[in-house]
């Protein structure tokens, strides 16, 4: 397997937050450690991937990074994330049915979703219990024109895919037990022609879906039916002010423009973890727009915009809602902004070198235990001597997990063998460990 940018298992910094950026032109992934107090980044180096490595996503347990290579042979690469150093180690490669423009996982981390812009399709690939994607897609579904993104809701019952060329949002029902997608009723929701739906974001409570449109720059706001998972369009909010002097972009397949006018070319949409603010990028003017969300209605309102790196394709907000990282496909730097939690305003705090064709950004927060020379990431497994096995060893979970489980329980007896996958009332111990606050069992 490909070697990582730092020795796997060593810790160059005490940071528990890591930033990864895919560099399409260089064919690798830049890594950084993020200082949560200052927003400063410490470069960790690069990990090889492949030409046109672009969309990425992180597993729900934050142990793996999945990166999609959009050059032939089309593939998804699985990297293990070292929780101490942030180093990446490639552990698997799996074929994809086409050049896929977007990647995400379901809530359990057992299914990988991808969308193909040029292939007009979405796909679902199995993820093994070890977090690795090794097999080809188990389901490939034709959609409307130019499938640009696909995401599951937090209930893991519904999945939404955008079709830029067909101006629609495709609605699926999802069976997590089988990993299969089936059309919802209706199977799609149409939007006004010329919008070009691109990237979606769900509100923290799953009641609102926001979609950034590439050609109009509008953010479409949908209400989500909590029982059926179907969408109802509520309103549309512009992210490109009139003074920008841009006109709507041309749909795929349209004749080249001859009027000489600059056109809207929106790219990415991200939200703060509390759902109060949205950020949208526009590549022609290289700006990031800020929108505030009405807490009662979920309606977005345009606030303003900020200059950023040239041709910003990807941005990401960290899990604390304190920092936003932005890349530009035509820039050799990335920018870090402090987020004002009162009004969402962005303040630049630093710029850092990055590879060519920087586009996708992922931020991984790894909770770390406090104190002692044995300080390590929560959820990491230790190798300890097994008296019965002699020289052999067995995997034991951290003491915090063992203390949280009754001594006589079946889970306790079996935990040494199946710690990483052990389920307690249907919830992974690792997932429980990652949540803030005391460990409790669900009611």
C-alpha positions as a printed Julia matrix, in Angstrom:
443×3 Matrix{Float64}:
   0.0     0.0     0.0
   1.07    3.61   -0.52
   3.13    5.13    2.26
   1.85    8.14    4.19
   3.31   11.59    4.68
   4.43   10.86    8.27
   5.36    7.73   10.15
   2.13    5.99   11.11
   1.76    6.14   14.88
   4.05    9.1    15.58
   2.66   12.43   16.77
   4.31   15.58   15.4
   1.9    17.79   17.32
  -0.65   17.57   20.11
  -3.41   18.6    17.73
  -6.47   16.4    17.63
  -7.91   18.05   14.53
  -6.64   17.27   11.04
  -7.34   18.91    7.68
  -7.06   17.05    4.38
  -7.09   18.66    0.92
  -7.18   16.73   -2.37
  -4.96   18.15   -5.12
  -6.38   17.07   -8.47
  -3.46   18.23  -10.61
  -0.75   16.84   -8.36
  -2.63   13.61   -7.67
  -2.09   13.68   -3.91
  -3.6    14.73   -0.58
  -2.17   17.48    1.61
  -2.47   17.02    5.38
  -2.39   19.6     8.17
  -2.84   19.69   11.94
  -5.29   22.43   13.0
  -4.69   24.35   16.25
  -8.17   24.83   17.69
  -7.06   27.83   19.77
  -5.53   29.92   16.98
  -6.66   28.33   13.72
  -3.02   27.85   12.7
  -2.2    24.91   10.44
   0.9    22.77   10.71
   1.65   21.07    7.36
   2.11   17.31    7.67
   3.13   16.61    4.1
   1.44   14.74    1.26
   0.05   11.29    0.61
  -0.03    9.83   -2.93
  -3.47    9.18   -4.42
  -3.86    9.4    -8.2
  -4.46   11.86  -11.06
  -7.64   13.88  -10.56
  -8.16   12.84   -6.95
 -11.09   15.03   -5.99
 -14.11   14.29   -3.77
 -13.44   12.91   -0.29
 -15.44   11.95    2.77
 -14.73   10.68    6.28
 -16.23    7.58    7.9
 -18.72    8.25   10.73
 -16.28    6.81   13.3
 -13.54    9.08   11.93
 -11.13    6.2    11.39
 -11.02    6.31    7.58
 -10.8     8.83    4.77
 -12.28    7.88    1.38
 -10.87    9.63   -1.7
 -12.22    9.3    -5.24
  -9.89    9.28   -8.26
 -11.68   10.65  -11.34
  -9.1     9.47  -13.89
  -9.18    5.97  -15.35
  -9.29    3.46  -13.81
 -12.0     5.16  -11.71
 -11.58    4.15   -8.08
 -12.15    4.97   -4.44
  -9.18    4.74   -2.09
  -9.55    3.93    1.61
  -7.03    5.51    3.98
  -6.68    4.74    7.68
  -6.29    7.92    9.76
  -3.72    7.69   12.52
  -5.48    9.34   15.5
  -2.23   10.54   17.05
  -0.44   12.02   14.05
  -3.09   12.45   11.35
  -0.97   10.32    9.01
  -2.79    8.5     6.22
  -2.13    4.9     5.24
  -3.82    3.48    2.16
  -5.5     0.19    3.03
  -7.79   -0.57    0.09
  -8.77    0.33   -3.46
 -12.1    -0.43   -5.12
 -13.41    0.21   -8.64
 -16.14    2.76   -9.34
 -18.58    2.6   -12.26
 -17.65    6.02  -13.67
 -15.93    9.32  -12.93
 -17.69   10.25   -9.69
 -18.01   13.91   -8.71
 -19.22   13.36   -5.13
 -18.84   10.83   -2.34
 -20.54   10.36    1.05
 -21.49    7.53    3.42
 -24.68    6.46    5.12
 -25.0     7.05    8.88
 -23.77    3.55    9.79
 -20.63    3.81    7.7
 -21.45    0.59    5.86
 -22.48    2.08    2.49
 -20.55    4.48    0.25
 -22.62    6.7    -2.06
 -21.17    8.29   -5.2
 -22.61   10.47   -7.99
 -21.39   10.75  -11.58
 -21.8    14.1   -13.35
 -20.78   12.85  -16.78
 -22.35    9.41  -16.37
 -25.8    10.56  -15.18
 -25.88    8.0   -12.39
 -25.5     7.35   -8.67
 -24.02    4.27   -7.03
 -23.92    2.49   -3.67
 -20.82    0.48   -2.71
 -20.48   -1.78    0.34
 -18.12   -0.81    3.16
 -16.78   -3.72    5.18
 -16.99   -4.03    8.95
 -13.31   -3.02    8.97
 -14.2     0.28    7.28
 -12.6    -0.66    3.96
 -14.15   -0.35    0.5
 -12.89   -3.34   -1.49
 -15.78   -4.38   -3.73
 -17.37   -2.77   -6.76
 -20.68   -0.93   -6.44
 -23.56   -3.2    -5.52
 -26.11   -0.84   -7.03
 -25.84    1.6    -9.94
 -28.9     3.75  -10.68
 -29.42    5.94  -13.77
 -30.7     9.42  -12.92
 -31.48   12.6   -14.79
 -28.67   14.54  -16.46
 -25.52   15.43  -14.56
 -25.85   13.83  -11.13
 -23.69   16.11   -9.0
 -24.08   15.03   -5.37
 -25.72   12.42   -3.14
 -26.34   12.5     0.61
 -28.29   10.51    3.21
 -30.26   12.23    5.96
 -29.34   11.7     9.61
 -32.19    9.25   10.18
 -30.56    7.07    7.5
 -33.96    6.43    5.89
 -33.8     8.87    3.0
 -31.21    9.85    0.38
 -31.14   12.86   -1.96
 -29.23   13.32   -5.22
 -28.95   16.49   -7.3
 -29.24   16.57  -11.11
 -27.7    19.79  -12.41
 -28.65   19.24  -16.04
 -32.22   18.13  -15.35
 -32.91   20.76  -12.67
 -34.23   18.26  -10.17
 -33.59   16.61   -6.82
 -33.93   12.81   -6.9
 -35.53   11.31   -3.79
 -34.74    7.8    -2.53
 -35.75    5.59    0.32
 -32.8     3.77    1.88
 -32.73    0.38    3.59
 -29.64    0.34    5.78
 -29.99   -3.41    6.39
 -29.61   -4.25    2.71
 -27.77   -1.11    1.58
 -30.31   -0.64   -1.23
 -31.86    2.53   -2.62
 -35.43    2.6    -3.96
 -37.32    5.53   -5.54
 -39.45    7.6    -3.2
 -42.91    8.83   -4.24
 -42.53   11.05   -6.16
 -39.07    9.94   -7.34
 -37.91   13.52   -8.01
 -38.74   17.17   -7.33
 -38.27   19.6   -10.18
 -36.95   23.15   -9.74
 -37.05   26.15  -12.08
 -35.06   25.65  -15.26
 -31.61   27.2   -15.32
 -30.83   26.78  -11.61
 -28.51   23.77  -11.91
 -28.78   22.12   -8.45
 -25.31   21.16   -7.24
 -24.47   20.64   -3.55
 -26.96   19.86   -0.73
 -26.83   20.45    3.02
 -29.32   19.17    5.61
 -30.24   21.06    8.77
 -29.2    19.42   12.07
 -32.79   18.3    12.72
 -33.32   16.96    9.15
 -36.32   19.27    8.67
 -34.71   21.46    6.01
 -32.64   20.71    2.93
 -30.6    23.49    1.31
 -29.22   23.12   -2.23
 -26.72   25.48   -3.85
 -27.36   25.93   -7.58
 -24.3    26.26   -9.81
 -25.87   28.29  -12.63
 -28.09   30.73  -10.68
 -26.11   30.98   -7.45
 -29.38   30.52   -5.56
 -29.79   28.44   -2.42
 -33.03   26.49   -2.66
 -34.73   25.79    0.66
 -36.86   22.64    0.93
 -39.02   21.44    3.81
 -38.52   17.72    4.49
 -41.53   15.55    5.37
 -40.37   13.68    8.46
 -42.45   10.59    7.73
 -42.08   10.29    3.96
 -38.76   12.02    3.38
 -40.22   13.99    0.46
 -39.24   17.57   -0.34
 -41.35   20.69   -0.73
 -39.72   23.85   -2.09
 -40.19   26.77    0.31
 -38.04   29.59   -1.02
 -34.97   30.61   -2.99
 -32.21   32.96   -1.81
 -29.5    34.5    -3.97
 -25.85   34.3    -2.95
 -24.46   36.55   -5.72
 -25.3    40.26   -5.26
 -26.23   42.4    -8.29
 -23.08   44.49   -7.91
 -21.01   41.41   -8.82
 -22.12   42.02  -12.41
 -22.67   38.34  -13.21
 -25.39   36.75  -15.32
 -26.67   33.16  -14.91
 -24.42   30.37  -16.1
 -25.17   28.31  -19.17
 -26.66   24.81  -18.79
 -24.62   21.78  -19.91
 -24.71   21.33  -23.68
 -25.68   24.96  -24.43
 -23.79   26.79  -27.21
 -20.84   28.86  -25.99
 -21.72   32.4   -24.95
 -20.82   35.2   -27.36
 -21.97   38.19  -25.29
 -18.71   38.48  -23.33
 -20.55   38.6   -19.98
 -19.12   37.02  -16.84
 -21.27   34.2   -15.52
 -22.25   32.72  -12.18
 -20.31   29.58  -11.32
 -21.26   28.52   -7.8
 -19.53   25.5    -6.26
 -19.73   24.44   -2.62
 -22.19   24.84    0.25
 -21.4    24.21    3.91
 -23.14   24.9     7.22
 -22.06   25.49   10.79
 -22.78   22.49   13.08
 -25.59   24.37   14.84
 -27.28   25.09   11.5
 -27.4    28.86   12.05
 -25.21   29.87    9.09
 -24.55   28.72    5.53
 -21.48   29.48    3.39
 -21.52   29.26   -0.41
 -18.63   29.68   -2.86
 -18.69   31.36   -6.28
 -15.76   30.68   -8.58
 -15.97   33.53  -11.12
 -15.57   36.25   -8.48
 -13.73   34.03   -5.95
 -16.04   34.92   -3.06
 -17.64   33.14   -0.11
 -21.22   34.21    0.64
 -22.65   34.16    4.16
 -26.32   33.38    4.81
 -28.08   33.34    8.17
 -30.9    30.88    8.9
 -34.16   31.9    10.57
 -34.47   29.54   13.56
 -38.25   29.42   13.28
 -38.8    28.93    9.56
 -35.41   27.69    8.37
 -35.38   30.37    5.68
 -31.93   31.64    4.63
 -31.13   35.34    4.32
 -28.13   36.76    2.44
 -25.77   38.68    4.74
 -22.63   39.44    2.69
 -19.59   37.9     1.06
 -15.84   37.61    1.53
 -12.85   37.44   -0.81
 -11.06   34.1    -0.85
  -8.68   31.93   -2.88
  -8.93   31.98   -6.67
 -11.69   29.73   -8.03
 -12.88   28.29   -4.7
 -14.25   24.83   -5.34
 -14.22   23.46   -1.79
 -14.71   24.74    1.75
 -15.25   23.03    5.1
 -16.34   24.1     8.6
 -14.75   22.28   11.55
 -16.83   20.38   14.1
 -16.63   23.14   16.7
 -18.02   25.73   14.27
 -14.99   27.94   14.94
 -13.0    27.66   11.71
 -13.62   27.56    7.95
 -10.98   26.29    5.53
 -11.18   27.32    1.85
  -9.23   26.16   -1.18
  -8.93   27.57   -4.7
  -8.31   25.45   -7.79
  -6.18   28.24   -9.27
  -4.37   29.16   -6.06
  -1.24   27.72   -4.45
  -2.54   28.66   -1.0
  -5.5    27.75    1.18
  -7.11   30.12    3.67
  -8.31   29.67    7.24
 -11.05   31.92    8.65
 -12.28   32.41   12.18
 -16.09   32.14   12.4
 -17.86   34.62   14.68
 -20.41   32.42   16.42
 -22.7    35.38   17.05
 -23.18   36.51   13.46
 -21.26   34.04   11.28
 -18.78   36.66   10.05
 -15.46   35.4     8.68
 -12.07   36.79    9.7
  -8.97   35.51    7.84
  -6.3    34.18   10.2
  -3.79   32.56    7.85
  -2.82   31.25    4.41
  -0.81   28.09    3.79
   0.84   26.35    0.83
  -1.21   23.68   -0.91
  -0.87   21.51   -4.01
  -2.02   22.23   -7.56
  -5.71   21.94   -8.32
  -6.72   21.98   -4.65
 -10.43   21.33   -4.44
 -11.97   19.11   -1.75
 -11.51   19.76    2.0
 -12.21   17.41    4.91
 -11.69   18.16    8.61
 -11.44   15.35   11.15
 -11.73   15.92   14.9
 -10.2    13.12   16.96
 -11.1    13.36   20.69
  -8.03   12.93   22.85
  -7.75   11.68   26.41
  -6.09   13.96   28.92
  -3.05   13.3    31.07
  -0.26   10.76   31.33
   2.38    9.62   28.93
  -0.13    7.18   27.5
  -2.3    10.02   26.19
  -4.07    8.82   23.05
  -7.13    9.32   20.94
 -10.41    8.14   22.45
 -11.57    4.97   20.8
  -8.08    3.75   19.88
  -7.48    0.1    20.7
  -4.49   -1.11   22.7
  -2.5    -4.28   22.16
  -2.0    -5.97   25.55
  -0.55   -9.34   26.56
  -3.05  -12.19   26.77
  -2.05  -14.56   29.56
  -3.95  -17.45   27.97
  -2.35  -16.85   24.61
   1.22  -16.66   25.9
   3.28  -14.62   23.47
   0.22  -13.83   21.41
  -1.69  -10.63   22.02
  -5.28   -9.5    21.9
  -6.97   -6.2    21.28
  -8.41   -4.48   24.33
 -10.45   -1.27   24.37
  -9.45    1.76   26.46
 -10.34    1.61   30.17
 -13.04    4.24   29.64
 -14.99    1.82   27.42
 -14.49   -1.13   29.78
 -15.7     0.85   32.8
 -18.86    1.87   30.92
 -20.04   -1.74   30.46
 -21.46   -3.93   33.26
 -18.96   -6.62   34.25
 -21.4    -9.47   33.76
 -22.84   -8.32   30.47
 -22.48  -10.32   27.27
 -20.9    -7.3    25.63
 -18.22   -7.17   28.35
 -17.36  -10.83   27.91
 -17.02  -10.49   24.17
 -15.47   -7.03   23.98
 -11.86   -8.18   23.71
 -12.65  -10.0    20.49
 -15.04   -7.51   18.92
 -14.34   -4.14   20.53
 -14.36   -2.12   17.31
 -17.64   -3.59   16.1
 -19.43   -4.49   19.35
 -22.96   -3.15   19.45
 -24.63   -2.07   22.68
 -28.35   -1.58   22.15
 -27.65   -1.01   18.45
 -25.03    1.72   18.97
 -21.32    1.21   18.33
 -19.11    1.63   21.37
 -16.75    3.71   19.26
 -19.64    5.97   18.23
 -20.67    6.32   21.88
 -17.13    7.19   22.82
 -16.92    9.94   20.21
 -19.97   11.72   21.63
 -19.33   14.44   24.26
 -20.41   13.94   27.84
 -20.68   10.81   30.01
 -21.19    7.43   28.43
 -24.81    6.31   28.7
 -27.0     3.67   27.14
 -29.95    4.86   25.03
 -33.42    4.86   26.51
